[in-house]
Amino acid sequence: MAGAKDWLIPEAKFSDTAAIQALSRGEANADQQKAAIKYIIEKVCMTYDETFHLTNERVSSFYQGRRFCGNQIIKEINIDLRALTEKLKQKETKEDVRHR
């Protein structure tokens, strides 16, 4: 059964905290960047966890909000930048035609 403070993020390992701080300063190496994103997606956002809370709908909603943030980050990581660039070019072309 879940406790009163089950919405709290588990305490981070030193290496996770160091990775997030290095990332925020723009000084993270490749491994720290991966570790920071992994910690944010998996622990902070609970992206891959079950969001249903048996006894408290508000906690379920809170979990779902965290999970939504993780899914948005994953979406941006996986988006096809070439397709996005092409879509933006097409949009600009349509807007240019409208302004003539």
N, C-alpha and C positions, 0 to 999 in steps of 0.2 A: 504494500500500500504506500502510496506517495506521501511524503511529508509536507509540512507547511511551507518549506522553502525549496521545494523541488524545482522551481523555476530558475534557481540560481545556476550560473555557469560553473562547471567544475573548475577547481583551481588549476591554473595553467602551470605547465612545467617551466622551469627557468628558460630552457631553450626556446619555447614557444613565445614567451614574453620578450626575450631578446630579439627573436626574429621579427615580431610585430613592430618593436621599437626601431629596429634597423630599417624595416620597410618604410615606416612613416618618415624617417629621416632621408630616405632615398639612398641608403648605404647598404642595403641587404645584398648579399651574394645570391647566386642562383638557388642554393640549397635553403637559405633563409627565406627567400621569396616563396618557394614551394611550401615550406613549413608554415609560414604565416597564413597563406591562403588555405592550406589544409586545416589548420586550427580554426580559422574563422568559419569555413564552410561546415566542418564536421562537429565542432564543439560549441562555438558561439551561436551559430545559426541552426544547429541540430538538423541539417538538411536531410540526412538519411534516417533520422529517428522517427518513431511513431509519434504523432502529435495528439492522439486521443488521450484524454485524461478521464478515467472512469467516474470520478466523483465531482469534478469541477469543470464546467464548460468554459469558464473564464480562463483557466489555465490552458485548456485546449486551444482557445483562441490566441492566447499569448504565444504558445508553441508554434502555432500555424503562422503567426506573423514573423517569428524568427526564421522559420523554414522558408517562407516567401523570400526573405532577404537572401538566403543562401541560394535559392533557385535563380534569383536575378543575377547574382554574381556568376553562377555556372553558365547561365545563358550568355552573358557577355564574354566569358572565357571561350565558349564554343562557337560563337557566331562566325560565319564566313565573311571575313572582311572584304574579299573581292566582290561578293554578291552585294554587300552593304554599300560599298563604294559605287557600284553600278547603279543601284537603286537611287542613291543620292544624286548621281549625275543625271538620271532620268527626271528626277523631281525638279532639279535646277533648270533643266531644259524646258520643262512644262511651265515653270514659273516665268522664265525669260519670255516665252511666247505670249503669256498672258499680259505682260507689262509693255508690249509693243503697241 
